[in-house]
Each structure stands twice: as C-alpha cells, then as structure tokens.
C-alpha cells in the first residue's frame, strides 16, 4: 500500500513538473496573474521537482541494494577463479622450467613506486617487495624490459640491493624478471623466476621465450579477470 502511495505521489509530481511550464507556454496570459498566485504556482512546481528528484534517488538506491549482493558474489567468484588460474599457470614444471625454480608475480602498490608480491611459489621465502628501479624486479618494471642476472650481481649492490637484501639473496645463482605488459606496452606488473641451483636454464633463450609467453598469459588474467591495468 505504501509503495502504491509513493508511486502515485511521484506520478502526480512528475506530471506537475511537466504541466506547469507547458501550460504557461500555451496560455501566456496566465503570466499576468497576481503575484501571490504566481509565487504559489512556483512553490508548487519546486515541490514537485523536489519530489521527482528524491523519488529518483530513492529508486536508484533500491536498485543498487538489489544489485549489490549479486555483484559481490560475482567479484568473489572472479577473484577465486583468477587465483586458481595463476596457481595453475605459475608451476615451474607445468611451463617447462626446472622444479627448483621459484616464480613470483609482483604488482605496483597504490603509489606506483613499489612492487609487492601478489603470488609466490609454494614453499618459497616471502618477499618484502621492491622499489621501482631496485633489484632485477624493479629494474624490469622501470625499463619495461627483461632483466637477466647471474652470479654475484644477484646479491650485490649492482641493482641497488642494500646490505640486508644482499645477505638474504646471497644463495641465489640467477634471477630473471620480465615486465607484464598491457596492450599499450605499459608495465602493470613483473613476473620473476629465480633459482639457487647451478642449473642456469633460466638464463637461456628458451627460458626467456617461455617466460615472455607466460607473462603475456598472466597479463590477460590480470586485465580480464582482476581488472588490473585495463587497456
């Protein structure tokens, strides 16, 4: 009953909103009415306008309330699907890399000045992230190109590692980082692979081609599913 009354009031207000200026246009002599009457008509018209605007806003809120749970479920499902896809993609053996390799996916933070880990291989040491331009990961992002590092350069000051980081990564033998690019060739993340093994497969051209191809697939997951760096 209440909804019916609200609809009726909204319809009457809407008709009034349209009818008043229309009638004064059709019957211009009405503009010569007494000032009191004209002021009253204007007040009625303003009230009608306010009712129409308020009703429209309330309807928009009700529609949004109805849609919000569905959107939340959709977003949760999208996130879960994206995470499953990334976990399936970034398995070394599944993409032709030795089992001792570790994959990490880094995405920029809100400031765009730091790259934080979004995915790390199971069992790997948790990364603290990198400043843009620091380490192979930060350099790959800032230059939008693949960075291959081996030997002492992995853990010395060559790529801006501080003493604390140098000690942490001294057991690594090689790191390769490639930017994840959108259609405008703008970096939206970095995919890095590292190894502590003497098998330096990741430094070869075959590994480079596979890593670039993998980065392209990861880019589509980030853009199409997670809505990161939409192009």
N, C-alpha and C positions, 0 to 999 in steps of 0.2 A: 504494500500500500504506500509506504514511504517513498519507494523508488518511483512509483507512478506519479505521486505528487511532485517529486523533484523533476521528473521529465516534463510534466505539464507546465511547471513554472519556467523551466528552461525554454520550452517551445514558445510560450507567451512572450518571454523576454526577447527571444530571437526575433519573433515577428514584430515586436515593438521597435527593436533596434533598426529593422529594415523599413518598417512602415512610416515612422515619424519623418525622416528626411525625404522619403518618397512623396508623402502627402504634401509636404511643404513645397516640394518642387512642382507637383502637379497643380496645387492650388496656392500660388504665390501670394494671393491676397490674405492668406492666413498669417503671413508675417507681420500684418498690420494690427494683429490682436493686441490687447492691452499687455503692458509689460509683465504684470503679475502672471497672466496666463502663459505667456511665452517662457518665463522663468520656470513655471511649474512643468511645462512640457519638456524643457531641457533637463530638469531634475529627474523626471520620469525616464527620459531617454538615457541619462547617465546611469541610473539604477539598473535599467535593462542591460546596458553594456557591461556593467559590473557583474550582473548575474550570469551573463553568457560567458564572460571570461572565467569566472570562478567555476562554473559548471564544466567548462572545457578542461580546466586544470585538474579538477577532481576526477574526471573521466580518464585523463591521461595517467593519473596516479593509480587508478584502479586497474587500468590495462597493464601498467608497469608491474604492479603487485602480482597480477596473474602470470605474467611472463617470467618474472624473476626466478622462481624455483626451477622452471624448465631451463633457463639459461645457466643457472648454477650447476645443474646436473650435466648439461652439455659441456660446460667448461671443465668440470671434474673428469668427465669421460675423455675429453680431448687431451687433458694433461696426462691421464693414466695411459692412454694409447701412445702418446709421444714418448713417454718414459720407457714403455715396453719396447718400442721400436729402437730407441737409442741403445738400450741394453742389449738388444739382439744384434744391432749393427756393430757396436764397438767391442766385439770379442775378437782378439787377435787372430786366433786360428780360423775364424769364420771369414776373415777378409784377407787371408794369405800372409799373415805375419807370424813370426815365432811366438810360442806360448809365453816366453819370458818377457815379452813386451808389455808395456802399460800404456793405455790410452787415457787421455784427459781432454775434456771439452771445456773451454773457458769462454765466458760471456762477459761483456763490459757491464760495470755497475751503473747506477743512475747518473753518476758524474761523467762517465765515459773515460775516466782516467785510470781505471783499474780493472783488471780482468780476474774474475772469480770463477772457481771450478763449478761447473754445472753437472758434470759427470766425471767419475774416476773409476778405473778398472777395479774390480773386486779384489780386496786384499792389498791395494796399493796404499802408500803413505799419503795421508790427506795433505793437499796443497793449500797454502795460505793465499794463493793468487799472485798476480804480478802487476806491477805498474806498467802502463803502456810504454813501450820502448825498453823495458828491462827484461833481461833473460831472452832466450830464444822465442818464448811465447809472446812477450811484449813487443819484441822486435818484428815478429811475423805480422802482428796486428798493425803496428805503426807503418810498416813498409808495404803491407798488402802483398807479401811475397813469402815463399817458403824459405825457412832458415834451417840449415843442417849444421849441427855442431858435434864435434867428436873430441875425445881425449881431454886434456887439461882445460880446454876452453869451456867445457860443460860446467865446470865448478869453480873457475877462477873469475877474475874481475873483467874478463873480456867483454861480457854482455851486461855489465853493471851489477853483478851479484855482490852483495855486502858479505863481510866475513862470516856472519851467521849462516847465510844461504850457502856459501862456499863449502862450509863444513857439512851441511845437510846433504848436499848433492855430490860429494866427492867420490861416491861409489858408482855413480853413473858413468857409462862409457860413451853413450851417444844420445842425442835428443834431436828430433826433427819436429818442427812446428810449421803448420801451413794455415793461412787465413781461411775462414769460412766466409764466402762472399755472396752478396745478393746479386740481382740481375744488373745492377748499376756498377758492379765490381767494387762495392764498398764493403769492407770487413764488418761482419756482425758477430764474429767470434773467432776462436782459434782452436784447431784440432792438433794436439801434440801427442807424439809417441816417443817413449824413452825405453832404454834398456841398460841393464847393468852387466849384460853378458858380453863376452868377447866376440860373439857373432854379431857383426855390424851390418846385418842385412838391411836395416832401416836406412842406412846411408846410401844405398844403391839407387839406380834409376828406376828399377822395377818397383821398389818400395815407394819411391816418390810418386810414380804414376798411380799406384794403388791408393796412396794417401790423398792425393788430389781428387780422385774419383770419389773416395769416401767422404771427403769434405763437401763435395757437391751434393751428395745424397743427404748429408746432415743439414746442409743449408735448406733443402726443401722441407725437411722435418721441422726445423726452427721456424721457417717462414709460414708454411701452410698449416701447421698444427699449433705451434706455440705463439704464432703471430709476432715473432721476433724479427725486427729489421725488415718489415714488409717492403717489397719492391714494387 
